[in-house]
Amino acid sequence: MGDALDFDRYETAIGRLILACSRVEYELFRAYQEWLPSRSYFNDRYASRFDRVIESAQERVARPESLVEMLVGMRDLAAIRHLVAHNPIHHVATEDRHRFQTPMDFAVLDNKGGEQALSLEELEAFADKARSLSIRLAVSLRTQV
């Protein structure tokens, strides 16, 4: 750990995470058009969109378990995307590091409660997981919808 902010790594990880979530959001939009034509995609909250597509998949797909598992995984990662998109990267003071149980110098900190912190390494891992999962989910939805 150094005390310099590795902005390039943050930028890359945040970009991968947000693009992965955008890919899935497009697929959710398509699923709404096909499976939920009477509902307005834009009137439902972000997390609710996942729930509605999960319900529809369970009704329409012969064996929905894998698709549902991927949707739940991306819904969870979307919460991380929300944290990253709406909170800045902070320098974590030495005296505050015990609260987050990690010796990070910088982290994305939840400005509302200050109890949630995401280190660069965690962010990179979430971004990699989201990228992989979003591709698999997009392919799966394209073959089901």
MOVEN-V400704 format. One record per residue. PHI is phi as a letter, one per 30 degrees, with the letter a starting at -180 (NA if undefined). PSI is psi in whole degrees, -180 to 180 (NA if undefined). NEAR is the number of other ideal C-beta (glycine too) atoms within 10 Angstrom. Layout:
phi->PHI psi->PSI near->NEAR
phi->PHI psi->PSI near->NEAR
//
This chain:
phi->NA psi->126 near->10
phi->c psi->-178 near->7
phi->c psi->25 near->7
phi->c psi->141 near->8
phi->d psi->120 near->14
phi->d psi->78 near->14
phi->e psi->-39 near->10
phi->d psi->-42 near->8
phi->d psi->-41 near->13
phi->d psi->-46 near->17
phi->e psi->-44 near->10
phi->d psi->-47 near->14
phi->d psi->-45 near->24
phi->d psi->-43 near->18
phi->d psi->-45 near->11
phi->d psi->-43 near->19
phi->d psi->-47 near->26
phi->d psi->-40 near->15
phi->d psi->-38 near->15
phi->d psi->-44 near->26
phi->d psi->-35 near->22
phi->d psi->-39 near->12
phi->e psi->-46 near->18
phi->d psi->-38 near->28
phi->d psi->-39 near->18
phi->d psi->-42 near->13
phi->d psi->-36 near->21
phi->d psi->-41 near->25
phi->e psi->-45 near->13
phi->d psi->-41 near->16
phi->d psi->-40 near->24
phi->e psi->-45 near->21
phi->d psi->-39 near->12
phi->d psi->-44 near->12
phi->c psi->-26 near->19
phi->b psi->53 near->17
phi->d psi->-21 near->7
phi->d psi->-9 near->5
phi->c psi->147 near->14
phi->c psi->118 near->8
phi->e psi->-40 near->15
phi->d psi->-14 near->8
phi->d psi->-13 near->7
phi->c psi->144 near->17
phi->d psi->159 near->8
phi->e psi->-53 near->14
phi->d psi->-34 near->12
phi->d psi->-29 near->11
phi->d psi->-42 near->23
phi->d psi->-47 near->23
phi->d psi->-43 near->14
phi->d psi->-39 near->17
phi->d psi->-35 near->26
phi->d psi->-48 near->19
phi->e psi->-44 near->14
phi->d psi->-41 near->19
phi->d psi->-41 near->22
phi->d psi->-27 near->12
phi->d psi->-30 near->9
phi->c psi->-22 near->14
phi->c psi->135 near->18
phi->e psi->-50 near->5
phi->b psi->89 near->7
phi->d psi->-2 near->18
phi->e psi->-49 near->10
phi->d psi->-43 near->13
phi->d psi->-44 near->21
phi->d psi->-42 near->17
phi->e psi->-42 near->13
phi->d psi->-41 near->21
phi->d psi->-42 near->25
phi->d psi->-42 near->13
phi->d psi->-43 near->18
phi->d psi->-32 near->25
phi->d psi->-41 near->19
phi->d psi->-42 near->15
phi->d psi->-28 near->21
phi->d psi->-30 near->22
phi->d psi->-37 near->12
phi->d psi->-43 near->20
phi->e psi->-41 near->23
phi->d psi->-45 near->13
phi->e psi->-46 near->20
phi->d psi->-39 near->21
phi->d psi->-23 near->13
phi->c psi->10 near->11
phi->b psi->143 near->18
phi->d psi->169 near->8
phi->d psi->127 near->18
phi->c psi->153 near->18
phi->d psi->128 near->13
phi->c psi->116 near->19
phi->d psi->146 near->8
phi->e psi->-42 near->9
phi->d psi->-16 near->7
phi->c psi->-9 near->15
phi->d psi->-29 near->15
phi->d psi->-32 near->9
phi->d psi->-32 near->11
phi->c psi->0 near->17
phi->h psi->39 near->8
phi->a psi->146 near->14
phi->d psi->42 near->11
phi->d psi->145 near->19
phi->d psi->-38 near->18
phi->b psi->152 near->20
phi->a psi->157 near->22
phi->d psi->118 near->24
phi->c psi->138 near->21
phi->d psi->113 near->15
phi->d psi->-24 near->12
phi->d psi->-53 near->10
phi->c psi->-22 near->7
phi->i psi->10 near->13
phi->c psi->-15 near->9
phi->c psi->128 near->16
phi->b psi->144 near->22
phi->b psi->113 near->21
phi->d psi->166 near->18
phi->e psi->-43 near->19
phi->d psi->-40 near->12
phi->d psi->-43 near->16
phi->e psi->-44 near->23
phi->d psi->-41 near->17
phi->d psi->-44 near->13
phi->d psi->-41 near->21
phi->d psi->-43 near->23
phi->d psi->-44 near->14
phi->d psi->-44 near->18
phi->d psi->-41 near->27
phi->d psi->-50 near->17
phi->d psi->-48 near->11
phi->d psi->-38 near->20
phi->d psi->-36 near->25
phi->d psi->-47 near->13
phi->d psi->-41 near->15
phi->d psi->-42 near->23
phi->d psi->-44 near->18
phi->d psi->-45 near->12
phi->d psi->-46 near->18
phi->d psi->-38 near->23
phi->d psi->-31 near->11
phi->d psi->-17 near->9
phi->c psi->-31 near->16
phi->c psi->NA near->18
//
